[in-house]
């Protein structure tokens, strides 16, 4: 093995060791500073660390994958034998790096066959999937699709998507959202991931949401019919709203390039508008933040929304090519 190969392996081992410490939750503030110094010392350090993070995330997605799990015992045994004589910390890093590289081979066969679809800010996209299902992506969204014989697995990494599922009882359609799963056979539903919060709304059929409990057992959070939904924090799905009624016209308005406000706080409404454009609307001050707004507006029609704010609240609008300032009404002398 050449000196360059040895150096690259050493970097991977060190990156895996740092990641193991970080994920173990036992890093002190001083160790966090040392990690940051190591990452900044060489671009290859950060690249290796990011690769380890990505592999770790994928193994979380696929922890029940039979192909991956079948090969792990032999991989772990080989790694431990190879590095048994090294110092403890270096040994842990070496084993972790070897496991990650070996798992990458397994993942490369199946997981890296995943096909990604995404949209930029203000864009929307319709994708017709190979099984007859249809995927519609909202602004700034990313979804991975990985079909196998026994399951149609999708991964909502960010944003919002609407799924129209072709019925196939032998191949469940499962949307993975940061550790929780939205399951359907033949149905239509909307899933949004925003600011680490998940919202699921059903327009057709029956949809179930599941996550693992503290003991690692799969638990059903909600089972929903058309017009129903559930909301929960991505990192704590057990703390959820339960099944609640959903305004489907509001939830699906984006599919016809509209934004639906129903007695929304103006500050929240402007934040929603800003998801669809790089020309941001900025609410100046707090005077108008708690005002309520209702109505349906076309996505990208900044002038229409600005006019409504002028008429409804007496707001003063200041526009340029990069932003739209919304100011409180001029005080009377």
C-alpha positions as CSV (number, residue, x, y, z in Angstrom):
1,X,0.0,0.0,0.0
2,X,1.4,3.4,-1.0
3,X,2.0,6.2,1.6
4,X,-0.9,8.1,0.0
5,X,-3.2,5.1,0.6
6,X,-2.0,4.8,4.1
7,X,-2.7,8.5,4.8
8,X,-6.2,8.3,3.3
9,X,-7.0,5.3,5.4
10,X,-5.7,7.1,8.5
11,X,-7.9,10.1,7.7
12,X,-11.0,7.8,7.3
13,X,-10.2,6.0,10.6
14,X,-9.8,9.3,12.4
15,X,-13.1,10.7,10.9
16,X,-15.0,7.5,11.9
17,X,-13.5,7.8,15.4
18,X,-14.6,11.4,15.8
19,X,-18.1,10.6,14.5
20,X,-18.4,7.7,17.0
21,X,-17.5,10.1,19.8
22,X,-19.9,12.7,18.6
23,X,-22.9,10.4,18.1
24,X,-22.1,8.8,21.5
25,X,-22.9,12.1,23.2
26,X,-19.9,12.0,25.4
27,X,-17.8,14.7,23.8
28,X,-16.7,17.5,26.0
29,X,-16.5,21.2,24.9
30,X,-12.8,20.8,24.6
31,X,-13.1,17.8,22.4
32,X,-15.6,19.6,20.2
33,X,-13.1,22.3,19.8
34,X,-10.4,19.8,18.9
35,X,-12.8,18.2,16.3
36,X,-13.4,21.6,14.7
37,X,-9.7,22.3,14.5
38,X,-9.1,18.9,12.9
39,X,-11.8,19.5,10.3
40,X,-10.4,22.9,9.4
41,X,-6.8,21.6,9.2
42,X,-7.2,19.8,5.9
43,X,-10.1,19.7,3.4
44,X,-9.8,15.9,3.2
45,X,-10.6,15.8,6.9
46,X,-14.0,17.4,6.5
47,X,-14.7,15.4,3.3
48,X,-14.0,12.1,5.2
49,X,-16.1,13.2,8.1
50,X,-19.1,14.2,5.9
51,X,-18.8,10.8,4.1
52,X,-18.9,9.0,7.5
53,X,-22.0,11.0,8.5
54,X,-23.7,10.2,5.2
55,X,-22.9,6.4,5.6
56,X,-24.1,6.5,9.2
57,X,-27.4,8.1,8.1
58,X,-27.9,5.5,5.4
59,X,-27.4,2.7,7.8
60,X,-30.0,4.2,10.1
61,X,-32.4,4.2,7.1
62,X,-31.5,0.6,6.4
63,X,-31.0,-0.9,9.8
64,X,-33.6,-3.6,9.1
65,X,-32.3,-4.3,5.6
66,X,-31.6,-8.1,5.4
67,X,-28.8,-7.7,2.8
68,X,-26.9,-5.2,5.0
69,X,-27.4,-7.1,8.2
70,X,-26.5,-10.4,6.8
71,X,-23.0,-9.2,6.0
72,X,-22.3,-7.2,9.2
73,X,-21.2,-10.0,11.5
74,X,-18.4,-11.2,9.2
75,X,-17.4,-7.6,8.4
76,X,-17.1,-6.8,12.1
77,X,-15.2,-10.0,12.9
78,X,-12.7,-9.2,10.1
79,X,-12.3,-5.6,11.2
80,X,-11.7,-6.6,14.8
81,X,-9.1,-9.2,13.9
82,X,-7.3,-6.8,11.7
83,X,-6.9,-4.0,14.2
84,X,-6.9,-5.9,17.5
85,X,-3.3,-5.0,18.3
86,X,-3.7,-1.3,18.0
87,X,-4.3,1.2,20.8
88,X,-7.9,1.4,22.0
89,X,-8.9,4.7,20.5
90,X,-7.1,4.0,17.2
91,X,-8.5,0.5,17.2
92,X,-12.1,1.8,17.6
93,X,-11.6,4.3,14.8
94,X,-10.0,1.6,12.5
95,X,-12.9,-0.8,13.1
96,X,-15.4,1.9,12.6
97,X,-13.7,3.0,9.4
98,X,-13.5,-0.5,8.1
99,X,-17.2,-1.2,8.9
100,X,-18.2,2.0,7.1
101,X,-16.1,1.2,4.0
102,X,-17.5,-2.4,3.9
103,X,-21.0,-1.2,4.4
104,X,-20.5,1.2,1.6
105,X,-19.9,-1.8,-0.7
106,X,-23.2,-3.3,0.4
107,X,-25.0,0.0,0.2
108,X,-23.5,0.6,-3.2
109,X,-25.2,-2.4,-4.6
110,X,-28.7,-1.4,-3.3
111,X,-28.9,1.9,-1.6
112,X,-26.8,3.9,-4.1
113,X,-29.2,2.6,-6.7
114,X,-31.5,5.2,-5.1
115,X,-32.8,7.8,-7.6
116,X,-33.1,11.4,-6.3
117,X,-35.6,14.0,-7.4
118,X,-35.4,17.6,-6.2
119,X,-36.5,21.1,-6.9
120,X,-35.0,24.5,-6.3
121,X,-36.6,27.5,-4.6
122,X,-39.8,28.4,-6.4
123,X,-39.8,25.3,-8.6
124,X,-42.2,22.4,-8.6
125,X,-41.9,19.0,-10.4
126,X,-44.1,16.0,-11.3
127,X,-42.4,12.6,-11.5
128,X,-44.1,9.5,-12.8
129,X,-42.5,6.5,-11.0
130,X,-41.8,3.1,-12.5
131,X,-44.6,1.3,-10.6
132,X,-47.3,3.7,-11.8
133,X,-47.2,6.0,-8.8
134,X,-46.8,9.7,-9.1
135,X,-44.6,12.0,-7.1
136,X,-45.1,15.8,-7.0
137,X,-42.4,17.9,-5.4
138,X,-43.0,21.4,-3.9
139,X,-40.5,24.2,-3.7
140,X,-36.9,23.4,-2.4
141,X,-37.6,19.7,-1.8
142,X,-35.6,16.5,-2.2
143,X,-36.9,12.9,-2.3
144,X,-35.1,9.6,-2.9
145,X,-36.7,6.6,-4.4
146,X,-35.4,3.0,-3.9
147,X,-37.6,0.2,-5.2
148,X,-37.1,-3.4,-4.2
149,X,-39.1,-6.6,-4.7
150,X,-40.7,-6.4,-1.3
151,X,-41.1,-2.6,-0.7
152,X,-41.2,0.7,-2.4
153,X,-39.1,2.9,-0.2
154,X,-38.9,6.7,-0.5
155,X,-36.9,9.2,1.6
156,X,-38.2,12.8,2.1
157,X,-35.0,14.6,3.0
158,X,-36.4,18.1,2.9
159,X,-39.4,20.1,1.8
160,X,-42.8,18.8,0.8
161,X,-44.2,16.2,-1.6
162,X,-47.5,14.7,-2.7
163,X,-47.7,11.0,-3.4
164,X,-50.3,9.3,-5.5
165,X,-49.7,5.6,-4.9
166,X,-50.4,2.8,-7.4
167,X,-52.0,-0.1,-5.5
168,X,-49.8,-3.1,-4.9
169,X,-50.5,-5.0,-1.7
170,X,-47.3,-7.1,-2.0
171,X,-45.0,-4.0,-2.2
172,X,-45.9,-1.5,0.5
173,X,-45.2,2.1,-0.3
174,X,-43.2,3.6,2.6
175,X,-42.1,7.3,2.9
176,X,-39.2,7.6,5.4
177,X,-39.0,11.0,7.2
178,X,-36.1,11.2,9.7
179,X,-36.8,8.0,11.5
180,X,-40.6,7.8,11.1
181,X,-42.4,6.0,8.3
182,X,-45.6,6.9,6.4
183,X,-47.1,3.7,5.0
184,X,-49.7,3.3,2.3
185,X,-50.8,0.7,-0.4
186,X,-53.1,2.6,-2.8
187,X,-53.8,6.1,-1.7
188,X,-52.8,9.8,-2.0
189,X,-51.3,11.9,0.7
190,X,-49.1,14.9,1.4
191,X,-46.0,15.0,3.6
192,X,-44.2,18.1,4.6
193,X,-40.9,18.4,6.5
194,X,-40.2,22.0,7.7
195,X,-38.0,23.2,10.5
196,X,-37.8,19.6,11.9
197,X,-41.6,19.3,12.0
198,X,-43.5,16.8,10.0
199,X,-47.1,17.2,8.7
200,X,-49.0,14.4,7.0
201,X,-52.4,14.9,5.3
202,X,-54.5,12.2,3.6
203,X,-56.6,13.0,0.5
204,X,-57.5,9.4,-0.5
205,X,-57.4,5.9,1.0
206,X,-55.8,5.0,4.4
207,X,-52.4,6.0,5.6
208,X,-50.5,5.0,8.8
209,X,-47.6,6.7,10.4
210,X,-45.1,4.6,12.5
211,X,-41.9,5.2,14.4
212,X,-39.8,3.3,16.9
213,X,-40.3,3.6,20.6
214,X,-37.5,3.9,23.2
215,X,-37.0,0.1,23.1
216,X,-36.6,0.1,19.3
217,X,-40.0,-1.4,18.7
218,X,-42.2,-0.2,15.8
219,X,-45.2,1.7,17.1
220,X,-48.1,3.1,15.1
221,X,-48.6,6.8,15.8
222,X,-51.7,7.4,13.7
223,X,-54.0,5.8,11.1
224,X,-55.8,8.3,9.0
225,X,-58.6,8.5,6.5
226,X,-59.2,11.2,3.8
227,X,-59.5,14.7,5.4
228,X,-57.4,13.7,8.4
229,X,-53.7,14.2,9.3
230,X,-51.1,14.3,12.0
231,X,-48.3,16.6,13.1
232,X,-45.2,15.8,15.1
233,X,-41.6,16.8,15.7
234,X,-39.2,14.8,13.6
235,X,-37.0,14.0,16.5
236,X,-39.9,13.1,18.9
237,X,-42.7,11.6,16.8
238,X,-44.2,10.1,20.0
239,X,-45.2,13.7,20.9
240,X,-47.8,14.2,18.2
241,X,-51.1,15.9,17.6
242,X,-53.0,12.6,17.2
243,X,-55.4,12.3,14.3
244,X,-56.8,15.8,13.5
245,X,-59.1,17.2,10.7
246,X,-57.2,18.8,7.8
247,X,-58.3,21.6,5.4
248,X,-57.3,19.7,2.2
249,X,-57.9,22.8,0.1
250,X,-55.2,24.6,2.1
251,X,-52.8,21.6,2.2
252,X,-52.9,21.0,-1.6
253,X,-53.1,24.6,-2.8
254,X,-49.4,24.5,-3.7
255,X,-50.2,21.9,-6.4
256,X,-52.0,24.5,-8.4
257,X,-49.3,27.2,-7.7
258,X,-51.3,28.9,-5.0
259,X,-50.8,29.8,-1.3
260,X,-53.8,29.5,1.0
261,X,-53.9,31.6,4.2
262,X,-56.6,30.9,6.7
263,X,-56.5,33.5,9.5
264,X,-52.7,33.2,9.6
265,X,-50.4,35.5,11.6
266,X,-48.9,37.9,9.1
267,X,-45.4,37.0,10.2
268,X,-46.1,33.3,9.5
269,X,-47.8,34.1,6.2
270,X,-44.8,36.0,5.0
271,X,-42.5,33.2,6.0
272,X,-44.6,30.8,4.0
273,X,-44.5,33.1,1.0
274,X,-40.7,33.3,1.2
275,X,-40.3,29.6,0.8
276,X,-41.3,30.1,-2.9
277,X,-39.0,32.9,-3.9
278,X,-35.4,34.2,-3.7
279,X,-36.8,37.7,-3.6
280,X,-37.8,37.8,0.1
281,X,-40.5,39.8,1.7
282,X,-39.3,41.3,5.0
283,X,-41.7,42.4,7.7
284,X,-40.0,45.4,9.4
285,X,-40.8,45.7,13.1
286,X,-43.4,43.9,15.2
287,X,-46.3,46.2,14.7
288,X,-48.0,44.1,12.0
289,X,-46.6,40.6,13.1
290,X,-49.8,39.4,14.8
291,X,-52.3,40.8,12.3
292,X,-54.3,38.0,10.7
293,X,-54.6,37.4,7.0
294,X,-56.8,35.1,4.9
295,X,-57.0,34.6,1.2
296,X,-55.6,32.7,-1.7
297,X,-52.6,34.1,-3.6
298,X,-50.8,32.9,-6.7
299,X,-47.2,31.7,-6.0
300,X,-44.8,34.3,-7.3
301,X,-47.3,37.1,-7.4
302,X,-45.5,39.4,-5.0
303,X,-47.4,42.4,-6.2
304,X,-50.7,40.8,-5.5
305,X,-49.7,40.0,-1.9
306,X,-48.2,43.4,-1.4
307,X,-51.4,45.1,-2.6
308,X,-53.4,43.0,-0.2
309,X,-51.2,44.1,2.7
310,X,-51.6,47.7,1.7
311,X,-55.3,47.5,1.5
312,X,-55.9,45.3,4.6
313,X,-53.4,46.8,7.0
314,X,-52.3,50.1,5.6
315,X,-48.8,48.7,5.3
316,X,-46.2,50.7,3.4
317,X,-44.4,48.7,0.7
318,X,-40.8,49.4,-0.4
319,X,-39.6,47.2,-3.3
320,X,-36.4,46.6,-5.1
321,X,-35.0,43.7,-7.2
322,X,-33.8,41.8,-4.2
323,X,-36.5,42.2,-1.5
324,X,-39.8,43.7,-0.6
325,X,-40.0,45.6,2.7
326,X,-43.3,45.6,4.6
327,X,-43.5,48.5,7.0
328,X,-46.2,49.5,9.5
329,X,-48.6,52.4,8.6
330,X,-47.2,55.9,9.0
331,X,-48.2,57.3,12.4
332,X,-50.5,60.2,12.3
333,X,-49.0,63.5,13.5
